[in-house]
């Protein structure tokens, strides 16, 4: 936090202020120089972030491409829509918890989250054309619907056309619990461990909203957003630079 304090002139005083030492002058000069440098760095960071956001939006909005069978090729395709035909193996469902639902249908063009807590249902999906099995996040179910026996109508048995976004493995974040493979409970995507447990390849996609079926998980749960806070930081640091050089103001 930056504190600003006015330094009043001592009118009528018989004693004069001691002149600032060289060390004090150098310190006071360091403040605006540092603030200006950080502000300029934030300008460059903002350009980089805006470019990254544009690339992400372009990737998310692209037409679905056929799903590559090579996991190495997928490393450069995160958030890229892909498609393929196949069928689900409902007997090996995994559950990512706890999650709140992203509702892409609630507001046009915006993603919003509902307050209800539940899980994501991750199901092995055998791709007919590629002859491999991948992992698919079919979407959100409320906690009372996690048990597949409570959503029998949503357990698709037929071959389907699947569209979704490529997702990569992720490291456990601070304060996130460890995964519990024995109980099929997952708090973060560990593709290698999930693949070993289900016999699938370490390929993971989030099914899109259009794959949702009555009684089944709600697809379209990808959160593809980047925070834009650099403009506020730019204003803060350039403002600090200006105030620190303004007569009568001490930072």
N, C-alpha and C positions, 0 to 999 in steps of 0.2 A: 504494500500500500504506500502511496506517495502522499506525504503531508506537506501542505503549503502553508507558509507563515509569513505575514507581513513584517518587515523590519522597519519600524517607524524611525524617522529622523529625530535626533535629539535637539530640538529647537530650544535655544536659551540655555543650553548646558555650558558650564564653564570649562568642562574637560572634553577634549576631542577623542574620537574613537581611535584606537591604535590601528595603524595601517595594516592591511592584510599581508601576511608573509608570503614568500614565494611558494612554499608548500601548499598553502591554502589556495592560492591562485591556480596552481596546477591541478589541484583536486576539483575546484569549481569548474575548470575548463574540461576536465575529464567527463563530467556528468553529461553535458550536451553532446559531446563527441560520441560517447558510448550509446546514448539514446538514439542519436541519428544513425549510427551504424546498425543497431538492432532493428530500427524501423526500416532501413533499406534492405536488410536481410529478410524481413517479413514481406516486403514487396516482391522479392524474388520467390519466396516460398508461396505466396499467393498465386503468382503466375504458374508455378509448377502444379499447385493443387487444382487450379481451374482447368489446366490441360488434362490432368488425371481424371477429373470429373467428366470432362467432355469425352475422353476415351472410354470411360466406364459406361456412360450413357449410350454411346455408339455401339458398344459391344452388347449391352443388354437388349437394345432395340433391333439388333440384326436378325435376319431371317434364320430359322433353325437350320443347321447343317447336319449331315449324317454323322452319327456318333463314331468317332475314331476308336479303334480297338486297342491302340497303344497308349498306356498310361503316361508314357513320357511325352507324347504329343499333346496330351491334355493339360500338361503343366502350364502351357501358354494360352489356355483357353478358359480360364476361370471366368464365370459369369456369362459365358458364351452359350446361347441356346443351341441345343442339339436335339436330334430326334432318332427314333428307332422303333421297331416292332418287336413284341415279345409277350411274355406272360409272367405274372408274379408268383413267387413261392411264399405263400402266406404262412407256412409253418415255421419260418425262420425270421419273423419280425423282430426288430430291435426298436428301442424307445429312447429318444433323446429328451431329457427332462432337466428342470421344468421349463416350459416355454409358454409364451403368450402368443395369441393368434395375430398374424398379419392379415388384414382384410383388404385386399386390393379392389374389391367391388364396392366398398363403402363410400369412397370419395374418388371421383374421376381423376386419374393421373397421380394420385397420392397413396402412399402406404400408411395405414394407421394400425394401431395395435389395440385389441380388445383386452379388457381387464381379466377375463377368465383364464385361469391357469390350466395347462394340460401338457401333452407330449407331442413330439413329432414321431410319426410311424415310419421307420426305415425298413424297406422290404427288398429282398433279393429279386432281381428282374432278369430273366433269361432272354437275351436278345437273339431272335430267330435268325436274322441275317448274318450276324457276326459269330454266332455259336459260343458266346461267352455270357457269364452272369455278372451283372453289376449291382450296385446298391442304389436304391432310389428312396429319397425322402418323399413319401406320398403326401405328407402334409400334417396338419394339426388335428388333434382330437382332444376334446375336453377330458379331464381326469376321469370322469365317470364312464368314458367310452374307450379307455385304453385297452381293456380286455377285448380281444377280437370277437368273443361270443356275444358282445353287446352291440356289434355293428356288422352282423352277418351279411346284410344286404350290400354293404360296401366292399365286401371281399371279392374283388373281380377275379373270375376264373378264366375267362376267355382271353384270346390274344388281342392286344390293344396297340394302338399307335401312341407312343409316349413322347412328349416334348418336355424338356426341362433344361435347367442351367447347370453347367459344370461347376462343381465345388471341389476344392482341394482339402487335404488334411490340415488340421490346425493343432497348435500347441496348447496345452492347458494354461489358462490365464491364472493370475494370482487369485486366491480365495475360491476358485472353482473346484468342486470335489473331484476326486479321482473317479474314473469310469469303473463300473462293476460288470464286467462281461458275463460272469456267472449268472447274474440276475437280468441280463439283457438291458441294463440301465447305463445310459451314456450321457455325459454332460458336455462333451466336446467331440468333434470328429477326429477319431483316430482310425484312418482308413485301413492301415495295415492290420490292426487288431480286429476291426469289424470284418475285414475280408477273411481272415483266418477262421473266425468263429462261424461264418456263414458259407464258406467255400466259394466266395465270389472273388472277382478281381478287385483291386483297390481303385475302383472307379466309382464316383459318387455324383449323382445329379439331384437337384431339387425339382420335382415335378411342378409344372406350371398350373395356374388356376383352372385352366380349361380341362385338365385331367380329373377334376373333382367329380365324383359320382354320388348320387343320393345315398346317404347313410355311411359314406366313407370319409377318410381324412380330407381335409380342405387343403388343396394345393396352393401354389403361389406364395410360399413362405420365405422366399429369398429376400433378405434385407440388403439391398445394394445401394447404400448411401455413404457419402463422405461428408464430414463436417467442414463447414466453411467459416472459420473464425479469424482468419488472418487480417481482414479489413479492420476489425476492432483493435487488433494488436498494433497495426500500422498507425492508427489514429492515436492510440495511447502513447506509443514511443515517440512519434513526431511531436505530439502535444507536450510530452515531458521535455523534449529538446527545446521547444519554444519557451516554455515556462522557466526553464533553468537559466535562460539567457535574458529574461525579462527583468529590468531594474526593479528593485523593491520586492522581488519574490525569491524566497529561499526554498530550495528543495531539500 
